[in-house]
Structure formats: structure tokens, C-alpha cells
Amino acid sequence: MAVAIESSGTQTAVISTEHSLAAPTSAGVRVLEIDTVNMAAGDILELRIKVAALSAGTQRVVYYQRYLGAQPTDDLIKISVPVPSSQGATFTLKQTAGTGRDFPWAVLTL
């Protein structure tokens, strides 16, 4: 299976703002990778992937994960489940508490 970086960057979180990291529009199977090395006690991070069932449909959350506080050394890179979509997808990051952190991220196409 070929894996390619579709998009990547570093997002500086603004507390309570849902940041759109990437919004590819083509069909594919993708995963989201987030580096949580900068998280500290009191931080809360939410990751979401949204897809639409039909081309004229509304995107809805199909993947949600929440992380609290400093993350363990052996689990700093978070990787979503593979998400297939015929209509593209939207990948978001939202920090809801703590101090706004920098989060390196990538969306991979499988």
C-alpha cells in the first residue's frame, strides 16, 4: 500500500477555536497524524474528521478523539483510524483548555 503526505503543517491552537487543518475534496482513504509532544497538564485537545455521505450532503463527524494533559512519552504521535470517503473530508483540531500549543500535523493518503 502506498502512503503519501497529502498536506501537513504546524497549527498553533487558539483556545476554543476549531482549526481546519485540511479539507481535501477528492475520494480517498486518509489518516490524520498529530504530534502532541507540547501538551502539558491542564490542556485538552479534540481531533475530528468530518465526511459527507453524498456530494450534496452535509459533512458530519465520523472520527472524534479527546486527549487530556501531558501525553506519555511512548504515545506522543496520535494517528486516527483510516477514514474512507467518496466526497473528501475535513480534518480539524480544537484545544479547549490550557495554554495554546503548537501541534505538528499531517494528513496521509493511503
N, C-alpha and C positions, 0 to 999 in steps of 0.2 A: 504494500500500500504506500503510495506516495504521499508525503506530508509537505505542505508548503505554508510559509507565513503569508497570510493574506493581508494583514495590517498589524501594526504594532506601535508602541509609543510609551510614554510615561504620563499618567494622569495625576495631577495634584488635586486632591479632593477638597471640595468646599463643603463643609458640614451641611447635611440635609439636602444637598443638590444631587439629583440623579444625572450623572455624566454619561453621555452616549459615547462609547469607545469606538464602535464601528457599526456600520449598517449596510452590509453587502446586499445587493438586490438579486443576485443570480442564485440558481439552485445549487445545493451542495450540502455536504456534511462537515460541520465545523465544531471546534472546541475553543474554549476560552482559557487562557493561562494568565494568572495574576501572581506577581511576586509580593508576598505580604511581609517581607523582612522588616519593613519600617513600622509595623503595628506595635503599639505599646498598651499597657494597662489602661483601661477606660475607653479604648477605641472599639467601635462597632462598624463592620463593613458588610454591605449587602451586594451580591452579584446577581444579575438577572440576564436571561436570554429570552427574547420575545420573537415569536413567529406568527404568521397568519396562515390559516388553513386554505384559503382561496385567494386568488390575485386581488379581488376587490374586498377582501376581508380585513378585519381589524387585527393588528398584532396583539397577542396575549402572551403572558409569561408561561414558558414551558420548563424553565430551569430557574431555581432560586436557591441561594445558599447564603447563610449568615455566619460571620466569624466575629468572635469576641476577644479583645485583649491581645497581648503579645502572643505570637504563634510559636509552636515548638520548632526548634532548630531542624528537626528531621521532617518537617511538614510545612515549609515556607512557600513553596510553589503550589498554588491551587489550580487544578485542572478540572473543567466541567466534564460532564458526560458528553459524548458525541451527540450533536443535535442535527438531524436531517431536516431540510426544508426545501420545498419547491419554489418558495417565494422570497428567499433571502431571510435575513434575521437582523435583530438589533441586539447589541451587547452593551450592557450598562454596568456602572459601578456607582454605589452610593455609600458614603460614610455618614452615619447618623449620630455618632458621638465621638468625643475625644478631640484630639488636635488633627487638623487636616494633614494627611500624609501623602507622599509620592508613591504611586503604585505603577511599576513597570508592567506592561501587559502585552499580550499578542493574541490574535485570532488566527487559528491554524485551519487550513482546509485539508481534509483527509481524502 
